[in-house]
Amino acid sequence: MNLPYIILPIFIGLVCGILGFVLGKRSTKDYKSLAKVLQEDLDTCKANTKNLMTKVLSLENELLSKATPYAAKSFKPYSVPVPEFDNELATKIMGKRIRENDLKIVEGIGPKVEFLLNEAKITSWYALSEADTAQLFAILDAGGENSAIHNPSTWSKQALLAYNGKWEDLKDWQESLLGGKE
């Protein structure tokens, strides 16, 4: 029997196994460090996105106030006689039972977001209509990652329509919204 024909394949297999193990361990460390770097980049991008969104909203509000300086004041709920809350009319138009000052009637607000708003002392349609979009973003950011994905840019206007009892206008507008976003 030829001993070299048996020992040579065993030796080559052993060398290849050790080499494969060493290279595999080395590449696993690279993937872990790459994943860590990518996660840090993602977190940085999320923070930058929030900052940019806040800046954009403040610039939009500034532009709107310069373009129509008296528009915001002329549509304040207290400047127009507000009808009493008509539960039957609201239920008929919206197609579901509506409670007065139920923030969930606003497209994009669910029970968890309503809880966050109530914790921030926003408990009525009027209070929500007076809230600044940057303030709403801050409340959502404080609520955690699941809440921070919401976009409250239309919430104040929707709440104002509900406060004023303009249910048909609210329903028509909400049909064109997607999760509270235009």
Backbone torsions as a table, in degrees:
resi	resn	phi	psi	omega
1	MET	NA	139.0	-179.6
2	ASN	-90.5	109.9	-178.7
3	LEU	-65.5	-38.7	-179.7
4	PRO	-61.7	-29.8	-179.6
5	TYR	-71.8	-18.8	178.1
6	ILE	-94.6	-42.8	-176.1
7	ILE	-72.4	-37.6	-177.1
8	LEU	-60.4	-50.4	178.3
9	PRO	-63.2	-36.0	178.3
10	ILE	-65.2	-43.0	179.9
11	PHE	-64.0	-44.8	179.9
12	ILE	-64.6	-41.4	178.2
13	GLY	-62.4	-41.8	178.9
14	LEU	-64.2	-44.2	178.7
15	VAL	-63.7	-44.0	179.6
16	CYS	-64.6	-39.4	178.6
17	GLY	-62.9	-45.5	179.3
18	ILE	-65.5	-43.2	179.3
19	LEU	-62.7	-42.6	178.3
20	GLY	-63.3	-40.9	179.0
21	PHE	-62.8	-46.1	-178.6
22	VAL	-64.2	-45.7	179.7
23	LEU	-66.2	-38.0	178.4
24	GLY	-63.8	-43.5	177.7
25	LYS	-62.5	-41.0	-178.2
26	ARG	-65.9	-41.9	-178.4
27	SER	-71.9	-29.8	177.4
28	THR	-64.1	-40.4	177.5
29	LYS	-63.2	-39.0	178.9
30	ASP	-63.4	-40.5	-179.7
31	TYR	-66.7	-38.7	179.0
32	LYS	-65.5	-42.8	179.6
33	SER	-69.2	-35.7	177.5
34	LEU	-65.5	-41.9	178.4
35	ALA	-62.6	-39.3	179.0
36	LYS	-64.5	-43.6	179.1
37	VAL	-64.1	-42.5	179.6
38	LEU	-64.7	-39.0	177.7
39	GLN	-64.1	-40.9	177.0
40	GLU	-63.2	-41.3	177.6
41	ASP	-63.3	-41.5	179.0
42	LEU	-62.9	-43.7	178.5
43	ASP	-62.8	-40.5	177.9
44	THR	-63.8	-42.5	178.8
45	CYS	-64.0	-39.9	178.3
46	LYS	-62.9	-43.9	179.3
47	ALA	-63.5	-43.4	178.2
48	ASN	-63.5	-39.2	179.0
49	THR	-62.4	-43.6	178.5
50	LYS	-62.7	-43.7	178.8
51	ASN	-62.7	-44.0	179.8
52	LEU	-65.2	-39.2	179.5
53	MET	-63.5	-41.3	178.1
54	THR	-64.3	-42.3	178.6
55	LYS	-64.2	-42.7	179.8
56	VAL	-61.7	-45.2	180.0
57	LEU	-63.8	-41.0	178.8
58	SER	-66.3	-38.4	177.2
59	LEU	-67.1	-38.5	176.7
60	GLU	-63.0	-43.6	179.0
61	ASN	-64.1	-40.0	178.4
62	GLU	-64.6	-43.4	179.3
63	LEU	-64.3	-42.3	178.9
64	LEU	-63.6	-41.1	180.0
65	SER	-68.3	-32.1	177.8
66	LYS	-76.0	-34.6	-178.5
67	ALA	-72.5	-41.3	179.8
68	THR	-135.0	82.5	-172.8
69	PRO	-63.4	-24.5	-176.9
70	TYR	-107.3	0.2	-176.8
71	ALA	-63.8	-44.5	-177.9
72	ALA	-64.3	-38.8	-178.4
73	LYS	-72.8	-32.2	-176.6
74	SER	-73.6	-16.4	-178.6
75	PHE	-108.9	15.4	178.5
76	LYS	-64.7	141.3	-177.3
77	PRO	-58.6	-32.5	-177.2
78	TYR	-78.2	-11.0	-179.9
79	SER	-87.3	-13.3	179.5
80	VAL	-119.1	137.2	177.6
81	PRO	-59.8	125.8	-177.2
82	VAL	-96.0	127.0	179.4
83	PRO	-69.7	155.8	175.2
84	GLU	-63.1	151.2	178.9
85	PHE	-65.9	122.3	180.0
86	ASP	-108.5	97.9	-176.6
87	ASN	-60.6	-42.0	-177.8
88	GLU	-64.7	-44.1	179.4
89	LEU	-64.8	-45.3	180.0
90	ALA	-61.6	-44.0	179.7
91	THR	-64.1	-41.3	-179.5
92	LYS	-63.9	-47.2	-176.1
93	ILE	-73.9	-44.9	-176.1
94	MET	-79.1	-17.1	176.9
95	GLY	79.9	12.1	176.0
96	LYS	-153.8	161.1	-178.2
97	ARG	-68.1	129.7	-177.5
98	ILE	-116.8	129.6	172.1
99	ARG	-97.9	148.1	178.2
100	GLU	-62.9	134.4	179.2
101	ASN	62.8	26.4	174.3
102	ASP	-79.8	108.5	-175.7
103	LEU	-68.3	-18.6	-178.9
104	LYS	-70.4	-10.0	176.0
105	ILE	-69.2	-21.5	178.6
106	VAL	-76.1	126.1	179.8
107	GLU	-60.8	123.9	-180.0
108	GLY	106.3	-9.9	179.4
109	ILE	-107.6	124.7	175.2
110	GLY	-114.6	-172.4	-177.1
111	PRO	-59.7	-39.8	-178.5
112	LYS	-69.0	-42.0	179.0
113	VAL	-68.9	-37.9	176.7
114	GLU	-60.3	-40.6	177.3
115	PHE	-60.7	-45.1	178.8
116	LEU	-61.4	-41.8	179.2
117	LEU	-65.8	-41.2	178.0
118	ASN	-62.7	-38.3	176.8
119	GLU	-62.7	-29.5	179.3
120	ALA	-90.6	15.5	177.6
121	LYS	69.2	22.7	172.7
122	ILE	-103.8	97.2	-172.0
123	THR	-120.6	3.1	-178.5
124	SER	-139.1	165.7	177.0
125	TRP	-63.2	-38.8	-179.9
126	TYR	-62.7	-46.4	179.9
127	ALA	-61.4	-39.9	178.4
128	LEU	-68.0	-37.3	179.5
129	SER	-67.0	-26.2	179.0
130	GLU	-86.8	-12.5	-175.6
131	ALA	-73.0	139.2	176.5
132	ASP	-78.8	144.9	-178.7
133	THR	-61.2	-37.5	177.8
134	ALA	-64.0	-38.0	176.7
135	GLN	-63.8	-41.8	178.7
136	LEU	-64.7	-40.5	176.1
137	PHE	-60.4	-41.4	180.0
138	ALA	-64.0	-39.8	178.0
139	ILE	-63.4	-43.7	-179.6
140	LEU	-66.9	-40.7	178.3
141	ASP	-61.8	-39.5	179.8
142	ALA	-68.0	-21.9	-179.2
143	GLY	-78.9	-8.3	178.1
144	GLY	110.2	179.4	-174.0
145	GLU	-63.4	-39.5	-179.0
146	ASN	-67.1	-32.1	179.2
147	SER	-82.0	-30.2	-175.0
148	ALA	-69.2	-11.8	-179.3
149	ILE	-79.3	-11.9	-179.3
150	HIS	-75.2	153.7	177.4
151	ASN	-119.8	106.5	-175.4
152	PRO	-88.9	22.2	-173.2
153	SER	-64.1	-24.7	-179.2
154	THR	-106.2	-3.0	-172.7
155	TRP	-62.8	-41.7	-178.5
156	SER	-63.7	-41.1	-179.9
157	LYS	-68.8	-39.4	177.2
158	GLN	-63.6	-42.4	-179.9
159	ALA	-64.5	-36.3	177.9
160	LEU	-64.4	-41.3	176.8
161	LEU	-62.8	-42.4	178.6
162	ALA	-64.9	-42.9	180.0
163	TYR	-60.1	-40.3	-179.2
164	ASN	-82.7	-1.9	177.9
165	GLY	74.7	22.8	179.3
166	LYS	-90.7	69.5	-172.2
167	TRP	-69.1	-36.4	179.3
168	GLU	-66.6	-43.4	177.7
169	ASP	-62.6	-42.2	179.6
170	LEU	-63.0	-46.4	-178.7
171	LYS	-63.5	-43.9	179.2
172	ASP	-60.8	-43.8	-179.0
173	TRP	-68.0	-42.4	-178.7
174	GLN	-63.8	-29.8	177.9
175	GLU	-65.6	-24.0	179.1
176	SER	-92.9	-8.4	-179.9
177	LEU	-87.3	155.1	175.5
178	LEU	-124.4	101.7	-178.3
179	GLY	64.4	29.9	179.6
180	GLY	87.5	3.5	-178.8
181	LYS	-110.6	143.8	177.9
182	GLU	-77.8	NA	NA
